Amino acid sequence: AVAAPPKLQHAPHLSANRVAWAVEAASQHTPGVNTCLNQALAAQLLLARRGHSALLYIGVVRGEEEQFLAHAWVENDGEVVIGESELERYTPLAALQVERQ
């Protein structure tokens, strides 16, 4: 497990769903490439810094034209909070846990 940065001292308590909403909202206004991995990493970090469990998964699938496709999502206490689109298609390859703060 990777240790997360120190917990924010004056951050208000936010639910895991509210953190995911904030990441998705911010990603709509972020320049450059916006990927599921970027969103999942940001959500995992913010969740862990606020004391939530945050398990980041990376999954793969073979596409319709035999290309390799990957997707990232984050679960909090067994519930997907970010990246829930078409998860049934993907086979999890890795799961990365960050320590709660």
CORFEN-V567967 format. One record per residue. N is the residue number from 1. PHI is phi as a letter, one per 30 degrees, with the letter a starting at -180 (* if undefined). D_FIRST is the distance of its C-alpha to the first C-alpha in Angstrom with 2 decimals. Layout:
# CORFEN-V567967
((N;PHI;D_FIRST) (N;PHI;D_FIRST))
This chain:
# CORFEN-V567967
((1;*;0.00) (2;c;3.77) (3;d;6.49) (4;d;9.24) (5;d;12.81) (6;e;15.15) (7;d;16.52) (8;d;19.89) (9;d;22.68) (10;c;25.39) (11;d;23.79) (12;d;25.44) (13;d;23.54) (14;c;23.16) (15;d;22.53) (16;d;19.81) (17;d;22.78) (18;d;24.28) (19;d;21.21) (20;d;21.24) (21;e;24.99) (22;d;24.70) (23;d;22.40) (24;d;24.86) (25;d;27.83) (26;d;26.67) (27;d;25.96) (28;d;29.63) (29;c;30.71) (30;c;28.39) (31;d;30.25) (32;j;29.16) (33;d;27.19) (34;c;25.47) (35;c;23.07) (36;d;20.92) (37;d;17.89) (38;e;18.93) (39;d;19.37) (40;d;16.12) (41;d;14.12) (42;d;16.49) (43;d;16.28) (44;d;12.52) (45;d;12.77) (46;d;15.94) (47;d;14.92) (48;d;12.01) (49;d;14.55) (50;c;17.01) (51;i;15.15) (52;c;14.70) (53;d;12.07) (54;a;11.17) (55;c;10.17) (56;c;11.24) (57;c;13.27) (58;b;15.26) (59;b;18.45) (60;b;21.60) (61;a;25.28) (62;c;28.51) (63;d;30.79) (64;d;34.48) (65;c;35.50) (66;i;33.06) (67;d;30.72) (68;d;26.95) (69;b;25.40) (70;b;21.80) (71;b;20.47) (72;b;17.35) (73;b;17.00) (74;b;14.97) (75;c;15.30) (76;b;15.58) (77;h;16.34) (78;i;17.39) (79;c;19.58) (80;d;19.43) (81;c;19.92) (82;a;20.08) (83;i;21.12) (84;d;22.99) (85;d;25.76) (86;h;26.76) (87;d;23.49) (88;d;25.62) (89;d;26.38) (90;c;22.89) (91;c;21.16) (92;d;17.35) (93;c;16.00) (94;b;12.26) (95;b;9.95) (96;c;6.91) (97;c;5.44) (98;c;5.69) (99;d;6.70) (100;d;10.45) (101;c;12.84))
